[in-house]
């Protein structure tokens, strides 16, 4: 899904998450999964695709000075 921003003539910027959009004689229509209508804007000032906000959930990996840039295969222990 993509995120879109639509500014209406009352000055409000709406954020919509949709799979696709269509601009036709009915206006700007946004569709979600399964063809479900997410939003319809008969009139609007502008529309743009917005950057998706991504939360960083991964923990950063810290390298020690002795390990930087070195890589060795795993070693079997106890065999």
C-alpha positions in Angstrom: 0.0 0.0 0.0 1.1 3.6 -0.6 0.4 6.7 1.3 -1.1 9.8 -0.4 -1.7 13.3 0.7 -4.7 15.3 -0.7 -5.3 19.0 -0.1 -8.9 20.1 -0.3 -10.1 23.6 -0.9 -10.8 24.1 2.8 -7.0 23.9 3.4 -7.1 20.5 5.1 -4.4 18.0 4.0 -5.8 14.4 4.2 -3.5 11.3 4.5 -4.8 8.2 2.8 -3.3 4.8 2.6 -4.4 3.0 -0.6 -3.4 0.4 -3.1 -4.2 2.6 -6.1 -6.1 5.7 -7.2 -8.2 6.8 -10.2 -8.9 10.3 -11.5 -12.1 10.3 -13.6 -15.3 12.3 -14.0 -16.3 11.4 -10.4 -13.2 12.9 -9.0 -10.2 11.3 -7.3 -11.0 7.9 -5.9 -8.6 5.8 -3.7 -8.9 2.0 -3.5 -7.8 -0.4 -0.8 -7.3 -4.1 -1.1 -10.1 -6.0 -2.8 -11.3 -2.9 -4.7 -12.8 -1.4 -1.6 -13.2 2.4 -1.9 -11.1 4.1 0.7 -11.9 7.8 -0.1 -13.5 10.0 -2.9 -12.5 13.6 -3.5 -14.9 15.2 -6.1 -12.7 18.4 -5.9 -9.2 19.0 -4.6 -6.3 21.4 -4.9 -3.5 18.8 -5.2 -2.5 15.2 -4.6 0.9 13.7 -4.0 2.4 10.3 -3.0 3.8 10.7 0.5 6.8 9.0 2.0 5.8 6.1 4.3 6.7 6.6 7.9 8.8 3.7 8.9 9.6 2.9 12.5 13.1 1.5 13.1 12.8 -1.6 15.2 16.2 -3.2 14.6 18.8 -2.9 17.3 22.0 -1.4 15.9 25.0 -3.8 15.9 28.1 -2.5 17.5 31.5 -3.6 16.3 34.5 -3.6 18.5 37.8 -2.3 17.2 39.3 -5.8 17.0 36.3 -7.1 15.0 36.0 -4.3 12.5 36.2 -5.6 8.9 37.1 -9.2 9.8 34.9 -12.1 9.0 35.6 -15.8 9.8 33.5 -18.9 9.2 31.7 -20.4 12.3 33.8 -22.9 14.2 32.3 -26.2 15.5 32.8 -26.7 19.2 32.9 -30.0 21.1 33.3 -32.3 18.2 
